[in-house]
């Protein structure tokens, strides 16, 4: 019973007393008071019955009862005014009389309209509940009949009407859910926590009508949904009114709509001839609480047709995709912990929840670890190893560690089922997903590298590439890991990383490896090895037609490389772990190469040799070097005329950028973006950088030894973005910064030694945003700052924010933001 039920009864009782007083004392209001008193006295027993019944009303009725309560409260206040009014004030008494008439009509309309509808609704509910109970009884009878028919080996003809088939399907579904329930128990704490969160969404929040469960294929979404539907608290809350539907990729939408409509409304579609239009703006009759579970939803368009928003009805959507525009809240399924993974694996492999004493415990744990906590992988791989000899298990472990299927049944059961996740993608998005197999497992992928690859080989721009990345994240095929500063239009992609589950990476490898090795569009090493694959060496007589080549080895010397031809290669990823690394000689012949990524995964920068092989890559547009040191740039021979982007991350720049004779404009005449991040030996930016007239973005970030910028930096007339954040030894900014006429974004955050902004900063007529958070030594602003008419946003600490806020009148549209302090060592993750 709601609180308002109580107050309606109390107010009505008090109002009757006041109406009796008015009827005796106020002649002008006597007729309205008498009529109103008779109406309320007739209603009062019903109100008292509601008050003490303990029955909770549906939301729509509760709302109307709340409105009645407000009306009666207004009537109570009006009656007090009538009682206090001077009987000789005729004008005021006439006004009060008219108000009493309006009150009486308003209450009478309620009883003659909505109240009658409630009575009809009650009759309908009783009828529907009775029908529902008879249907349940009939279903039980049919199940018994079916069992008897099966027992007696009697054949049932088509003329039975289809109810036997429906009952059989229902029994099979219940059996499947019982199996899923056993698996849910094996999944332990993770399942319990997920179950608790989903229960809070569907029974703890009355304002959420559509919620969801999402996760990658095989992560246990359906199992979790089935567990929730079996929960005693959930079944009690919805009085067992739970409809579980599997939508699938190619659903019969009209049939599903009819099923949902019949379940929610209690009306047979046949009596209407068609399902009424969804979401009609009319006051729906409130039925009993009900839960509709839509499992395996792929399309937003289909989902929107199956959601029926009426009071008392909740919809739980289970999908690989986050339908954020439709769902009020989403629970993302987490992968299993080690102990939960072992229990689930053992259930499939040994039909018990623990590792048997006779089994090789270490071997079992190694195979479980290769499944990476994915329930589908644990179940399928465990079942494929059941009753196999130990040697087969050892072979399986070795093949799994190399990203290969352990047998044809494993490949069919696991990878083909997982492939459903990408078959639904558009061709371009699918191609982008398959590119992800080129990156090392268990490593964060710089989004800058990923975006560059997609832009170069799929003929798309950065905006479309980012949209594809978001789509893959929404489908749980990729996970986005953002820096707290990332997200706006000036965020650098190198600040953002993505990760991918190993099983999904194995899926990409599986798809890419279906063609013959020389004909593959992508040539990948699935795991790190000390040398190149023997299969590659056996096929060097023919050119490799791959568009993307990914290699992951240890230290490589000249003798370790064999001759290979890549006439179509546009992207080359070199992953390694060593102190020295010699670039492969075959790079020189990769005439179509557009992106070169070199990443060292060891803890210290490796010496990179043979860089001269890159000297004549006329189509190279993007160069990413991570955790390497170039001993000497052969500047006399290098001329990468089409290079647009250079990124040096965690590199040693001595011998690279600090050469006194280096001529960057000659080497990189069309360079647009230069990024130097976490290069701690960089003390001074070389003056030749100022000759890069085409440069639009300069990012010197997290370089803790940087002390000085070139005085001629103002020559970069095309520069639009300058990032200098986290340079703690940088004490001053050169006055030349005030000459950067195209500059739109300046980031000097965490430059804790900076004491002032350039005096001529007001000359930056196009400057739109300044980020100067955690610049604790800057206590004043130059007078020219008031001339920054294009400035729209300043991010700074609270100590200096008032100075910028004083300029808001002089700079229309300026927004000053004081963020929370943020400290991160995420870059140390690897």
Secondary structure, DSSP 8 states (H G I E B T S, - for coil): --HHHHHHHHHHHHHHHHHHHHHHH-STTHHHHHHHHHHHHHHHHHHHHHHHH-----HHHHHHHHHHHHHHHHHHHHHHHHHHS-TT-HHHHHHHHHHHHHHHHHHHHHHHTHHHHHHHHHHHHHHHHHHHHHHHHHHHHHHHHHHHHHHTT----GGG-SHHHHHHHHHHHHHHHHHHHHHHHHTHHHHHHHHHHHHHHHHS-TT--EEEEE-STTSSHHHHHHHHHH-HHHHHHTTT-EEEEEEESS--HHHHHHHHHHHHH---GGGTSS---TT-SS-----S-EEEEEEEE--HHHHHHH----TTEEEEEEESS--TTT-SEEEE-----HHHHHHHHHHHHTSSSS--TTS-HHHHHHHHHHTTT-HHHHHHHHHHHTT--HHHHHHHHHHHHTT--SSHHHIIIIIHHHTHHHHTS-HHHHHHHHHGGGS-TTS-EEHHHHHHHHHHHHT--HHHHHHHHHHHHHTTSSEEE--TT-SSTT--GGG-EEE--HHHHHHHHHHHTTS-GGG-SEEE-SS--SS--HHHHHTTTS----SEEEEEES---GGG------TT--EEEEEE-SSEEE--GGGGG-TT--EEEEEE-SSS-EEEE-GGGGTT-TT--EEEEESEEES---TTT---TT--EEEEES-B-TTTT--TT--HHHH-TT--EEEEES-TT--B--GGGGG-TT--EEEEES-TT--B--GGGGG-TT--EEE--S-TT-----GGGGG-TT--EEE-TT-TT-----TTGGG-TT--EEE-TT-TT-----GGGGG-TT--EEE--HHHHHHHHTTTTTSTT-EEE--------GGG--
